[in-house]
Amino acid sequence: GNDIDPEAFLFEEDGGHGHGHGDGHGHGHGHGHGHGHGHGHGHAHEEECVEPTELPDCVCVAGDLNCNNATAVVAAFEYLVDNKCDEGCNCFSEGCKNNYYILQQHFVGCNANQLPIEVEEGFHRFDNCQRCYQPFFQNPVLPTCEMPHCEDQDAILGNFTFLSTSEECLNDSCGSDECQSAWKIVIAHHDACCHKYIPPEIEGGFHDLEEICLGGCNVPIDEDYVVNCNLPKNKP
């Protein structure tokens, strides 16, 4: 098949849409898990899938998103670290919860190369915190992902293993049709499926692939969704 048009990547790199830090690598999608954790206080391991739009809206606590100002997200991340929000039930305290909303809002809603590296790499320390809803960053140069079959663990693992072990993909920024097809499946599964459907290998290795693979796809968002901070889900 035809290789990916390099022009798209030139535009991505020159336009600042690349995912990496200064090297233009990656697919520049707003990342994170689209589905929320529905667990209550003290039930970190009893997880149910919650539609993303059923979660509280990040913006109602975190305020308007400004991806060009890293000050807020760095301060929120430092608060989470300093207050040990990843330990025990700490994340359910108001301070930890509110600062996690700021962190998640930026992590999901901004192009990844707008995030400080310590924030990007440290985000998953706080995976047991209550999530909020923030529409995924949409990279204008990328197609929309096809929705994954989240229960199909074999498909995600097969494509992940292929990408991780293919000399062609690893040496060519996942540029061929076959590599791109696998990469899009991995992105869609990682970003749109519940945490419980994501194998540990993917959790651990996804970031490494982000540093290697260009291209990718945007996880679709509901264009008609309207935030209403007066809804019950947005009340403390």
MIDOSE-1310 file (N, C-alpha, C; in nm, 2 decimals, decimal comma, always signed):
residues 236
gndi	+0,08/-0,12/+0,00/+0,00/+0,00/+0,00/+0,08/+0,12/+0,00; +0,02/+0,24/-0,01/+0,09/+0,36/-0,01/+0,14/+0,40/+0,13; +0,26/+0,45/+0,14/+0,30/+0,50/+0,27/+0,23/+0,63/+0,31; +0,23/+0,66/+0,43/+0,17/+0,78/+0,48/+0,24/+0,90/+0,41
dpea	+0,15/+1,00/+0,37/+0,21/+1,12/+0,31/+0,30/+1,19/+0,40; +0,43/+1,21/+0,37/+0,51/+1,28/+0,46/+0,47/+1,43/+0,48; +0,40/+1,48/+0,39/+0,36/+1,62/+0,40/+0,28/+1,64/+0,53; +0,20/+1,54/+0,56/+0,11/+1,55/+0,68/+0,20/+1,57/+0,80
flfe	+0,31/+1,50/+0,81/+0,40/+1,51/+0,92/+0,48/+1,64/+0,92; +0,51/+1,68/+0,81/+0,58/+1,81/+0,80/+0,49/+1,92/+0,86; +0,36/+1,91/+0,82/+0,27/+2,01/+0,88/+0,25/+1,99/+1,03; +0,25/+1,86/+1,07/+0,24/+1,84/+1,21/+0,35/+1,89/+1,29
edgg	+0,47/+1,87/+1,24/+0,59/+1,91/+1,31/+0,60/+2,06/+1,31; +0,59/+2,12/+1,19/+0,60/+2,27/+1,18/+0,49/+2,34/+1,26; +0,37/+2,28/+1,26/+0,26/+2,34/+1,32/+0,25/+2,32/+1,47; +0,35/+2,24/+1,53/+0,35/+2,22/+1,67/+0,24/+2,12/+1,72
hghg	+0,20/+2,03/+1,62/+0,10/+1,93/+1,66/+0,17/+1,80/+1,70; +0,30/+1,78/+1,69/+0,36/+1,66/+1,72/+0,35/+1,63/+1,87; +0,37/+1,50/+1,90/+0,34/+1,46/+2,04/+0,47/+1,48/+2,13; +0,58/+1,47/+2,07/+0,71/+1,47/+2,15/+0,74/+1,60/+2,20
hgdg	+0,86/+1,61/+2,27/+0,90/+1,74/+2,33/+1,01/+1,79/+2,24; +0,97/+1,87/+2,14/+1,07/+1,93/+2,06/+1,12/+1,85/+1,94; +1,08/+1,72/+1,93/+1,13/+1,64/+1,82/+1,02/+1,61/+1,72; +0,90/+1,66/+1,75/+0,79/+1,65/+1,65/+0,74/+1,50/+1,64
hghg	+0,78/+1,41/+1,73/+0,74/+1,28/+1,72/+0,60/+1,26/+1,78; +0,53/+1,17/+1,72/+0,40/+1,13/+1,78/+0,28/+1,18/+1,72; +0,17/+1,15/+1,78/+0,04/+1,18/+1,71/-0,03/+1,29/+1,77; +0,02/+1,35/+1,88/-0,04/+1,47/+1,93/-0,19/+1,46/+1,96
hghg	-0,24/+1,35/+2,02/-0,38/+1,35/+2,06/-0,39/+1,39/+2,20; -0,50/+1,44/+2,24/-0,52/+1,46/+2,38/-0,55/+1,33/+2,44; -0,47/+1,29/+2,55/-0,48/+1,15/+2,59/-0,52/+1,13/+2,73; -0,54/+1,01/+2,76/-0,60/+0,97/+2,89/-0,71/+0,87/+2,86
hghg	-0,77/+0,82/+2,96/-0,88/+0,73/+2,94/-1,01/+0,80/+2,93; -1,08/+0,78/+2,83/-1,21/+0,85/+2,81/-1,32/+0,81/+2,91; -1,32/+0,68/+2,94/-1,42/+0,64/+3,04/-1,38/+0,66/+3,18; -1,47/+0,69/+3,26/-1,44/+0,72/+3,40/-1,44/+0,60/+3,49
hghg	-1,38/+0,62/+3,61/-1,39/+0,52/+3,71/-1,52/+0,55/+3,79; -1,61/+0,45/+3,80/-1,73/+0,48/+3,88/-1,72/+0,43/+4,02; -1,59/+0,42/+4,07/-1,58/+0,36/+4,21/-1,60/+0,47/+4,31; -1,66/+0,43/+4,42/-1,69/+0,53/+4,53/-1,57/+0,53/+4,63
hgha	-1,58/+0,61/+4,73/-1,47/+0,62/+4,83/-1,44/+0,48/+4,89; -1,31/+0,44/+4,88/-1,27/+0,32/+4,95/-1,29/+0,20/+4,86; -1,33/+0,22/+4,73/-1,36/+0,11/+4,64/-1,27/+0,12/+4,52; -1,15/+0,14/+4,54/-1,05/+0,17/+4,43/-1,05/+0,05/+4,33
heee	-1,08/-0,07/+4,38/-1,06/-0,19/+4,29/-1,20/-0,24/+4,24; -1,31/-0,18/+4,28/-1,44/-0,21/+4,23/-1,47/-0,11/+4,12; -1,44/-0,14/+4,00/-1,45/-0,04/+3,90/-1,57/-0,07/+3,80; -1,65/+0,03/+3,77/-1,75/+0,01/+3,67/-1,73/+0,11/+3,56
cvep	-1,77/+0,08/+3,44/-1,75/+0,18/+3,33/-1,86/+0,28/+3,34; -1,82/+0,41/+3,33/-1,91/+0,52/+3,33/-1,89/+0,59/+3,20; -2,00/+0,63/+3,13/-1,99/+0,71/+3,01/-1,92/+0,84/+3,04; -1,82/+0,88/+2,96/-1,74/+1,00/+3,00/-1,83/+1,12/+3,03
telp	-1,94/+1,14/+2,95/-2,02/+1,26/+2,97/-2,11/+1,25/+3,10; -2,11/+1,14/+3,16/-2,18/+1,12/+3,29/-2,10/+1,17/+3,41; -1,97/+1,19/+3,39/-1,88/+1,23/+3,49/-1,90/+1,38/+3,52; -1,86/+1,43/+3,63/-1,86/+1,58/+3,65/-1,78/+1,65/+3,55
dcvc	-1,81/+1,77/+3,51/-1,74/+1,84/+3,41/-1,61/+1,91/+3,47; -1,50/+1,88/+3,41/-1,37/+1,94/+3,47/-1,38/+2,09/+3,48; -1,44/+2,15/+3,38/-1,44/+2,30/+3,37/-1,51/+2,37/+3,49; -1,61/+2,29/+3,55/-1,69/+2,35/+3,66/-1,60/+2,37/+3,78
vagd	-1,50/+2,29/+3,80/-1,41/+2,30/+3,91/-1,28/+2,37/+3,87; -1,23/+2,33/+3,75/-1,09/+2,38/+3,71/-1,09/+2,51/+3,64; -1,21/+2,56/+3,60/-1,22/+2,68/+3,52/-1,18/+2,65/+3,37; -1,18/+2,76/+3,29/-1,16/+2,75/+3,15/-1,02/+2,69/+3,12
lncn	-1,01/+2,61/+3,02/-0,88/+2,55/+2,98/-0,80/+2,64/+2,90; -0,68/+2,66/+2,94/-0,58/+2,74/+2,86/-0,45/+2,66/+2,85; -0,44/+2,59/+2,73/-0,33/+2,50/+2,71/-0,20/+2,58/+2,69; -0,20/+2,71/+2,67/-0,08/+2,78/+2,65/-0,02/+2,83/+2,78
nata	-0,09/+2,80/+2,89/-0,04/+2,85/+3,02/-0,02/+2,72/+3,11; +0,11/+2,68/+3,13/+0,14/+2,56/+3,20/+0,14/+2,59/+3,36; +0,13/+2,71/+3,40/+0,14/+2,74/+3,54/+0,04/+2,67/+3,62; -0,09/+2,67/+3,58/-0,19/+2,61/+3,66/-0,18/+2,46/+3,67
vvaa	-0,14/+2,39/+3,56/-0,13/+2,24/+3,56/+0,00/+2,20/+3,64; +0,10/+2,28/+3,64/+0,22/+2,25/+3,72/+0,19/+2,26/+3,87; +0,12/+2,37/+3,90/+0,09/+2,39/+4,04/-0,01/+2,28/+4,09; -0,10/+2,24/+4,01/-0,19/+2,13/+4,05/-0,11/+2,00/+4,07
feyl	-0,02/+1,97/+3,98/+0,06/+1,85/+3,99/+0,14/+1,85/+4,11; +0,20/+1,96/+4,14/+0,29/+1,97/+4,26/+0,21/+1,96/+4,39; +0,08/+2,01/+4,38/-0,01/+1,99/+4,50/-0,03/+1,84/+4,52; -0,07/+1,77/+4,41/-0,10/+1,63/+4,42/+0,02/+1,55/+4,48
vdnk	+0,14/+1,59/+4,44/+0,26/+1,52/+4,48/+0,29/+1,55/+4,63; +0,29/+1,68/+4,66/+0,32/+1,73/+4,80/+0,22/+1,67/+4,90; +0,10/+1,66/+4,86/-0,01/+1,61/+4,96/-0,03/+1,46/+4,95; +0,06/+1,39/+4,88/+0,05/+1,24/+4,87/-0,09/+1,20/+4,83
cdeg	-0,15/+1,27/+4,72/-0,29/+1,24/+4,68/-0,30/+1,10/+4,62; -0,19/+1,03/+4,59/-0,20/+0,90/+4,54/-0,20/+0,79/+4,65; -0,20/+0,83/+4,77/-0,19/+0,73/+4,88/-0,33/+0,72/+4,95; -0,37/+0,60/+4,98/-0,49/+0,57/+5,06/-0,61/+0,64/+5,00
cncf	-0,69/+0,71/+5,08/-0,81/+0,77/+5,04/-0,78/+0,92/+5,02; -0,66/+0,96/+5,02/-0,63/+1,11/+5,01/-0,69/+1,18/+4,89; -0,71/+1,10/+4,78/-0,76/+1,17/+4,66/-0,90/+1,21/+4,67; -0,97/+1,17/+4,77/-1,11/+1,21/+4,79/-1,13/+1,33/+4,87
segc	-1,01/+1,38/+4,92/-1,02/+1,51/+4,99/-1,04/+1,62/+4,89; -1,10/+1,73/+4,93/-1,14/+1,84/+4,84/-1,02/+1,89/+4,76; -0,91/+1,92/+4,83/-0,79/+1,97/+4,77/-0,74/+1,88/+4,66; -0,72/+1,75/+4,70/-0,67/+1,66/+4,60/-0,76/+1,65/+4,48
knny	-0,89/+1,63/+4,51/-0,99/+1,61/+4,40/-0,99/+1,73/+4,30; -0,99/+1,85/+4,36/-1,00/+1,97/+4,27/-0,87/+1,99/+4,19; -0,76/+1,96/+4,25/-0,63/+1,97/+4,17/-0,62/+1,86/+4,07; -0,67/+1,74/+4,10/-0,67/+1,64/+4,00/-0,76/+1,68/+3,88
yilq	-0,87/+1,74/+3,90/-0,95/+1,79/+3,79/-0,87/+1,88/+3,70; -0,79/+1,97/+3,76/-0,71/+2,06/+3,68/-0,61/+1,98/+3,60; -0,55/+1,88/+3,66/-0,45/+1,80/+3,59/-0,52/+1,72/+3,48; -0,63/+1,66/+3,51/-0,69/+1,58/+3,40/-0,74/+1,67/+3,29
qhfv	-0,80/+1,78/+3,32/-0,84/+1,87/+3,22/-0,73/+1,90/+3,11; -0,61/+1,93/+3,16/-0,50/+1,96/+3,07/-0,45/+1,84/+3,00; -0,44/+1,73/+3,07/-0,39/+1,61/+3,02/-0,47/+1,56/+2,90; -0,60/+1,57/+2,91/-0,69/+1,52/+2,81/-0,72/+1,62/+2,70
gcna	-0,73/+1,75/+2,74/-0,78/+1,85/+2,65/-0,67/+1,93/+2,57; -0,54/+1,91/+2,61/-0,44/+1,98/+2,54/-0,35/+1,89/+2,45; -0,29/+1,94/+2,35/-0,19/+1,87/+2,27/-0,08/+1,83/+2,37; -0,04/+1,71/+2,36/+0,06/+1,66/+2,46/+0,19/+1,74/+2,47
nqlp	+0,23/+1,80/+2,35/+0,36/+1,87/+2,36/+0,34/+2,01/+2,42; +0,22/+2,04/+2,47/+0,20/+2,16/+2,55/+0,21/+2,13/+2,70; +0,23/+2,00/+2,73/+0,24/+1,97/+2,87/+0,38/+1,95/+2,92; +0,42/+2,00/+3,03/+0,55/+1,98/+3,09/+0,58/+1,83/+3,10
ieve	+0,70/+1,79/+3,08/+0,73/+1,64/+3,08/+0,70/+1,58/+3,21; +0,72/+1,65/+3,32/+0,70/+1,58/+3,45/+0,55/+1,56/+3,47; +0,47/+1,64/+3,42/+0,32/+1,63/+3,43/+0,28/+1,51/+3,34; +0,33/+1,50/+3,22/+0,29/+1,39/+3,13/+0,33/+1,26/+3,18
egfh	+0,45/+1,25/+3,24/+0,50/+1,12/+3,28/+0,44/+1,09/+3,42; +0,40/+1,19/+3,50/+0,36/+1,16/+3,64/+0,21/+1,15/+3,65; +0,13/+1,17/+3,54/-0,01/+1,17/+3,55/-0,07/+1,04/+3,60; -0,02/+0,93/+3,56/-0,08/+0,80/+3,59/-0,05/+0,76/+3,74
rfdn	+0,03/+0,83/+3,81/+0,04/+0,81/+3,95/-0,09/+0,82/+4,02; -0,18/+0,91/+3,97/-0,30/+0,95/+4,03/-0,43/+0,89/+3,97; -0,41/+0,77/+3,90/-0,52/+0,70/+3,83/-0,64/+0,67/+3,92; -0,62/+0,66/+4,05/-0,73/+0,62/+4,13/-0,81/+0,74/+4,18
cqrc	-0,78/+0,86/+4,13/-0,86/+0,97/+4,17/-0,99/+0,98/+4,09; -1,09/+1,04/+4,14/-1,22/+1,06/+4,07/-1,19/+1,14/+3,94; -1,23/+1,09/+3,83/-1,21/+1,16/+3,70/-1,32/+1,26/+3,67; -1,30/+1,35/+3,58/-1,40/+1,44/+3,53/-1,40/+1,44/+3,38
yqpf	-1,50/+1,50/+3,32/-1,51/+1,50/+3,18/-1,45/+1,62/+3,11; -1,36/+1,59/+3,02/-1,30/+1,70/+2,93/-1,29/+1,64/+2,79; -1,35/+1,70/+2,69/-1,34/+1,65/+2,56/-1,19/+1,63/+2,51; -1,16/+1,53/+2,44/-1,03/+1,50/+2,39/-0,98/+1,62/+2,30
fqnp	-0,86/+1,65/+2,31/-0,79/+1,74/+2,21/-0,81/+1,67/+2,07; -0,85/+1,76/+1,97/-0,87/+1,71/+1,83/-0,76/+1,77/+1,75; -0,67/+1,69/+1,70/-0,56/+1,73/+1,61/-0,61/+1,75/+1,47; -0,61/+1,87/+1,42/-0,67/+1,90/+1,29/-0,61/+1,82/+1,17
vlpt	-0,49/+1,77/+1,19/-0,43/+1,70/+1,07/-0,46/+1,55/+1,08; -0,53/+1,50/+1,18/-0,55/+1,35/+1,19/-0,69/+1,31/+1,17; -0,71/+1,19/+1,12/-0,85/+1,14/+1,10/-0,91/+1,10/+1,24; -1,04/+1,07/+1,23/-1,11/+1,02/+1,35/-1,09/+0,87/+1,37
cemp	-1,06/+0,83/+1,49/-1,04/+0,69/+1,53/-1,17/+0,62/+1,51; -1,16/+0,49/+1,46/-1,28/+0,40/+1,47/-1,30/+0,36/+1,61; -1,42/+0,35/+1,66/-1,45/+0,31/+1,80/-1,40/+0,16/+1,82; -1,33/+0,14/+1,93/-1,28/+0,00/+1,95/-1,38/-0,09/+2,01
hced	-1,35/-0,22/+1,99/-1,42/-0,32/+2,07/-1,35/-0,35/+2,20; -1,39/-0,28/+2,30/-1,31/-0,28/+2,42/-1,29/-0,41/+2,49; -1,38/-0,50/+2,47/-1,37/-0,63/+2,53/-1,27/-0,72/+2,46; -1,23/-0,69/+2,34/-1,15/-0,77/+2,25/-1,00/-0,75/+2,29
qdai	-0,96/-0,82/+2,40/-0,82/-0,80/+2,44/-0,72/-0,85/+2,34; -0,75/-0,96/+2,27/-0,66/-1,01/+2,17/-0,62/-0,91/+2,06; -0,72/-0,84/+2,02/-0,70/-0,74/+1,91/-0,60/-0,63/+1,96; -0,62/-0,58/+2,08/-0,54/-0,47/+2,12/-0,40/-0,52/+2,15
lgnf	-0,39/-0,64/+2,21/-0,25/-0,70/+2,25/-0,18/-0,74/+2,12; -0,25/-0,79/+2,02/-0,19/-0,83/+1,90/-0,13/-0,71/+1,82; -0,21/-0,60/+1,82/-0,16/-0,48/+1,75/-0,05/-0,42/+1,82; -0,06/-0,42/+1,96/+0,05/-0,36/+2,04/+0,18/-0,43/+2,02
tfls	+0,17/-0,57/+2,03/+0,29/-0,65/+2,01/+0,35/-0,63/+1,88; +0,27/-0,62/+1,77/+0,32/-0,60/+1,64/+0,40/-0,47/+1,63; +0,34/-0,36/+1,68/+0,41/-0,23/+1,68/+0,54/-0,24/+1,76; +0,54/-0,30/+1,87/+0,65/-0,30/+1,97/+0,77/-0,39/+1,91
tsee	+0,74/-0,48/+1,82/+0,84/-0,57/+1,78/+0,88/-0,56/+1,63; +0,80/-0,48/+1,56/+0,82/-0,46/+1,41/+0,93/-0,36/+1,38; +1,04/-0,41/+1,32/+1,15/-0,32/+1,29/+1,10/-0,21/+1,19; +1,02/-0,25/+1,10/+0,96/-0,15/+1,01/+0,90/-0,04/+1,08
clnd	+0,81/-0,07/+1,17/+0,73/+0,03/+1,24/+0,83/+0,12/+1,33; +0,91/+0,05/+1,40/+1,00/+0,12/+1,50/+1,10/+0,21/+1,43; +1,15/+0,17/+1,31/+1,25/+0,25/+1,24/+1,19/+0,35/+1,14; +1,06/+0,35/+1,13/+1,00/+0,44/+1,03/+0,88/+0,52/+1,09
scgs	+0,89/+0,55/+1,22/+0,79/+0,63/+1,29/+0,65/+0,57/+1,26; +0,64/+0,44/+1,25/+0,51/+0,37/+1,22/+0,44/+0,43/+1,09; +0,52/+0,46/+0,99/+0,47/+0,53/+0,87/+0,40/+0,45/+0,77; +0,42/+0,32/+0,77/+0,35/+0,24/+0,66/+0,20/+0,22/+0,69
decq	+0,13/+0,18/+0,59/-0,02/+0,16/+0,61/-0,04/+0,06/+0,72; +0,03/-0,05/+0,72/+0,01/-0,16/+0,82/+0,04/-0,11/+0,96; +0,15/-0,03/+0,98/+0,19/+0,02/+1,11/+0,08/+0,12/+1,16; +0,04/+0,21/+1,06/-0,06/+0,31/+1,10/-0,19/+0,25/+1,14
sawk	-0,23/+0,14/+1,07/-0,35/+0,07/+1,10/-0,35/+0,02/+1,25; -0,24/-0,04/+1,28/-0,22/-0,10/+1,42/-0,22/+0,01/+1,52; -0,15/+0,12/+1,49/-0,13/+0,23/+1,58/-0,27/+0,29/+1,61; -0,35/+0,31/+1,51/-0,48/+0,37/+1,53/-0,57/+0,28/+1,62
ivia	-0,56/+0,15/+1,61/-0,63/+0,06/+1,69/-0,59/+0,07/+1,84; -0,45/+0,08/+1,86/-0,40/+0,09/+1,99/-0,44/+0,22/+2,06; -0,43/+0,33/+1,98/-0,47/+0,46/+2,04/-0,62/+0,46/+2,08; -0,71/+0,41/+1,99/-0,85/+0,41/+2,02/-0,88/+0,33/+2,14
hhda	-0,82/+0,21/+2,16/-0,84/+0,12/+2,27/-0,79/+0,19/+2,40; -0,67/+0,24/+2,39/-0,61/+0,30/+2,51/-0,69/+0,43/+2,56; -0,74/+0,50/+2,47/-0,80/+0,63/+2,50/-0,95/+0,62/+2,52; -1,02/+0,53/+2,46/-1,16/+0,53/+2,46/-1,22/+0,42/+2,55
cchk	-1,14/+0,32/+2,59/-1,19/+0,21/+2,67/-1,17/+0,23/+2,82; -1,26/+0,16/+2,90/-1,24/+0,16/+3,04/-1,11/+0,11/+3,08; -1,06/+0,16/+3,20/-0,93/+0,11/+3,25/-0,92/-0,04/+3,26; -1,03/-0,10/+3,30/-1,03/-0,25/+3,32/-1,01/-0,33/+3,19
yipp	-1,03/-0,26/+3,08/-1,01/-0,33/+2,95/-0,88/-0,31/+2,89; -0,79/-0,24/+2,96/-0,66/-0,21/+2,91/-0,55/-0,29/+2,97; -0,50/-0,39/+2,90/-0,40/-0,48/+2,96/-0,28/-0,40/+3,02; -0,22/-0,45/+3,12/-0,11/-0,38/+3,19/+0,01/-0,35/+3,09
eieg	+0,03/-0,44/+3,00/+0,14/-0,42/+2,90/+0,12/-0,29/+2,82; -0,01/-0,26/+2,79/-0,04/-0,14/+2,72/-0,02/-0,02/+2,80; -0,07/-0,03/+2,93/-0,05/+0,09/+3,02/+0,09/+0,12/+3,03; +0,18/+0,02/+3,04/+0,32/+0,05/+3,06/+0,39/+0,09/+2,93
gfhd	+0,35/+0,04/+2,82/+0,42/+0,06/+2,69/+0,37/+0,16/+2,60; +0,25/+0,22/+2,63/+0,19/+0,31/+2,54/+0,27/+0,44/+2,52; +0,32/+0,49/+2,63/+0,40/+0,61/+2,63/+0,52/+0,59/+2,54; +0,59/+0,48/+2,55/+0,70/+0,45/+2,46/+0,67/+0,46/+2,32
leei	+0,55/+0,40/+2,28/+0,51/+0,41/+2,14/+0,48/+0,55/+2,10; +0,42/+0,63/+2,19/+0,39/+0,77/+2,16/+0,52/+0,84/+2,12; +0,63/+0,81/+2,17/+0,76/+0,87/+2,14/+0,81/+0,83/+2,00; +0,76/+0,72/+1,95/+0,81/+0,66/+1,83/+0,72/+0,69/+1,71
clgg	+0,59/+0,67/+1,73/+0,49/+0,67/+1,62/+0,44/+0,81/+1,59; +0,45/+0,84/+1,46/+0,38/+0,96/+1,41/+0,23/+0,92/+1,37; +0,16/+1,02/+1,32/+0,03/+0,98/+1,27/-0,07/+0,95/+1,39; -0,16/+0,86/+1,36/-0,26/+0,82/+1,46/-0,39/+0,87/+1,42
cnvp	-0,48/+0,90/+1,53/-0,62/+0,94/+1,50/-0,67/+1,01/+1,62; -0,78/+1,08/+1,61/-0,85/+1,15/+1,72/-0,96/+1,07/+1,77; -0,97/+1,05/+1,90/-1,08/+0,98/+1,96/-1,20/+1,07/+1,95; -1,32/+1,02/+1,89/-1,43/+1,11/+1,86/-1,49/+1,17/+1,99
ided	-1,54/+1,29/+1,98/-1,61/+1,36/+2,09/-1,75/+1,39/+2,05; -1,84/+1,42/+2,15/-1,97/+1,46/+2,12/-1,98/+1,61/+2,10; -1,99/+1,65/+1,97/-1,98/+1,79/+1,93/-2,10/+1,87/+1,99; -2,21/+1,80/+2,03/-2,33/+1,87/+2,07/-2,34/+1,88/+2,22
yvvn	-2,24/+1,83/+2,29/-2,24/+1,83/+2,44/-2,23/+1,97/+2,49; -2,31/+2,00/+2,59/-2,31/+2,14/+2,65/-2,29/+2,12/+2,80; -2,20/+2,20/+2,85/-2,17/+2,19/+2,99/-2,27/+2,27/+3,07; -2,32/+2,21/+3,18/-2,42/+2,28/+3,27/-2,37/+2,26/+3,41
cnlp	-2,30/+2,36/+3,47/-2,25/+2,34/+3,60/-2,35/+2,33/+3,71; -2,48/+2,35/+3,68/-2,59/+2,34/+3,78/-2,64/+2,19/+3,78; -2,60/+2,10/+3,70/-2,65/+1,97/+3,70/-2,60/+1,90/+3,83; -2,68/+1,80/+3,88/-2,65/+1,73/+4,00/-2,51/+1,67/+4,00
knkp	-2,46/+1,62/+3,89/-2,33/+1,56/+3,88/-2,22/+1,66/+3,91; -2,25/+1,79/+3,89/-2,15/+1,89/+3,92/-2,16/+1,96/+4,05; -2,24/+1,91/+4,14/-2,26/+1,96/+4,27/-2,17/+1,88/+4,37; -2,11/+1,94/+4,47/-2,02/+1,87/+4,56/-2,09/+1,76/+4,63
